[in-house]
Amino acid sequence: MKKALYIACLAVFVTGASAPNSNNFAGNWTTIYNGKTIPGALSQSGTRIYGHCIYPGGKRAAFQGTANGNTLSGTLYVDQKTRWTVNATLSGNAMSGTWSSGSGRGTPWTSTRR
């Protein structure tokens, strides 16, 4: 009986079923920026991150990036001419970071997973 319990506990530990992945960016996110709510979603396959957000007024922007531990970096494609560099740090169900057009310092933002 003890051996079976030990094997079951070991299986849960090895597969990670006992704890959520702290480096998982996938989910539905809500960003409040400049007084406006910007909903979005991210999916993750290994270190690759894909997603989108919906700007006020309905414009959809696509995101592609990579995860390195709890750090996210990538590009938000608003239209053919407008691209934003995005960097963020994940902490549980919250992200904070900056976005920029590539020149100067980035603008800070925060987001929460819904």
C-alpha positions as CSV (number, residue, x, y, z in Angstrom):
1,M,0.0,0.0,0.0
2,K,2.8,2.5,0.9
3,K,4.6,1.6,-2.4
4,A,1.5,2.3,-4.4
5,L,0.9,5.7,-2.7
6,Y,4.6,6.6,-3.2
7,I,4.4,5.8,-6.9
8,A,1.1,7.8,-7.3
9,C,2.7,10.8,-5.5
10,L,5.8,10.6,-7.7
11,A,3.7,10.4,-10.8
12,V,1.9,13.6,-9.8
13,F,5.2,15.4,-9.0
14,V,6.9,14.3,-12.3
15,T,3.9,15.3,-14.5
16,G,3.4,18.6,-12.7
17,A,-0.2,17.9,-12.0
18,S,0.1,19.1,-8.4
19,A,1.1,22.7,-9.2
20,P,0.2,25.1,-12.0
21,N,3.0,26.2,-14.4
22,S,4.2,29.5,-13.1
23,N,5.5,30.4,-16.6
24,N,2.2,29.9,-18.4
25,F,1.1,33.1,-20.2
26,A,-2.0,31.4,-21.8
27,G,-5.4,32.8,-21.0
28,N,-7.8,35.7,-21.3
29,W,-6.3,39.0,-20.2
30,T,-7.6,42.5,-19.4
31,T,-5.4,45.5,-19.7
32,I,-6.4,48.9,-18.4
33,Y,-4.4,51.5,-20.3
34,N,-5.0,55.3,-20.3
35,G,-8.4,54.7,-18.6
36,K,-9.5,52.3,-21.3
37,T,-10.2,48.5,-21.0
38,I,-8.4,46.4,-23.6
39,P,-9.3,42.7,-23.6
40,G,-7.1,40.1,-25.1
41,A,-6.1,36.5,-25.2
42,L,-2.8,34.6,-25.3
43,S,-2.0,31.0,-26.2
44,Q,1.3,29.3,-25.6
45,S,3.1,26.4,-27.2
46,G,6.4,25.8,-25.5
47,T,8.2,29.1,-25.5
48,R,6.1,30.5,-28.4
49,I,3.3,33.0,-27.5
50,Y,0.5,34.0,-29.9
51,G,-2.5,36.2,-29.2
52,H,-4.5,39.3,-29.9
53,C,-6.1,42.3,-28.2
54,I,-9.1,44.4,-29.1
55,Y,-8.6,48.2,-29.0
56,P,-11.4,50.5,-28.0
57,G,-13.5,50.9,-31.2
58,G,-13.0,47.3,-32.2
59,K,-9.6,47.3,-33.9
60,R,-7.9,43.9,-33.4
61,A,-4.1,43.7,-33.0
62,A,-2.1,40.4,-33.3
63,F,0.7,39.4,-31.0
64,Q,3.7,37.1,-31.5
65,G,6.4,36.6,-29.0
66,T,8.5,34.3,-26.9
67,A,8.6,33.4,-23.2
68,N,11.8,33.0,-21.3
69,G,10.9,31.9,-17.8
70,N,8.4,34.4,-16.5
71,T,9.5,37.1,-19.1
72,L,7.6,37.7,-22.3
73,S,8.9,39.6,-25.3
74,G,7.4,40.1,-28.7
75,T,5.6,42.3,-31.2
76,L,2.1,43.6,-31.3
77,Y,1.0,44.1,-34.9
78,V,-1.6,46.9,-35.0
79,D,-1.7,47.4,-38.8
80,Q,0.8,47.3,-41.7
81,K,2.7,50.3,-40.4
82,T,2.2,50.2,-36.7
83,R,4.1,47.7,-34.6
84,W,4.8,47.8,-30.9
85,T,7.6,46.1,-29.0
86,V,6.2,44.4,-25.9
87,N,8.1,43.3,-22.8
88,A,6.4,41.9,-19.7
89,T,7.0,40.0,-16.5
90,L,4.4,37.4,-15.3
91,S,3.6,37.1,-11.6
92,G,0.7,34.6,-11.1
93,N,-2.4,36.1,-12.8
94,A,-0.8,39.5,-13.4
95,M,1.6,40.9,-16.0
96,S,3.4,44.2,-16.0
97,G,5.7,45.6,-18.6
98,T,6.2,48.2,-21.3
99,W,5.4,48.7,-24.9
100,S,7.2,51.0,-27.3
101,S,7.5,51.9,-30.9
102,G,11.2,51.2,-30.8
103,S,12.5,54.6,-30.0
104,G,12.9,55.8,-26.4
105,R,11.6,54.3,-23.2
106,G,8.6,52.1,-23.2
107,T,5.2,53.0,-21.8
108,P,4.2,51.0,-18.7
109,W,1.1,48.8,-18.6
110,T,-0.4,46.1,-16.4
111,S,-2.8,43.3,-17.2
112,T,-4.7,40.7,-15.2
113,R,-5.8,37.2,-16.3
114,R,-9.6,36.7,-16.2
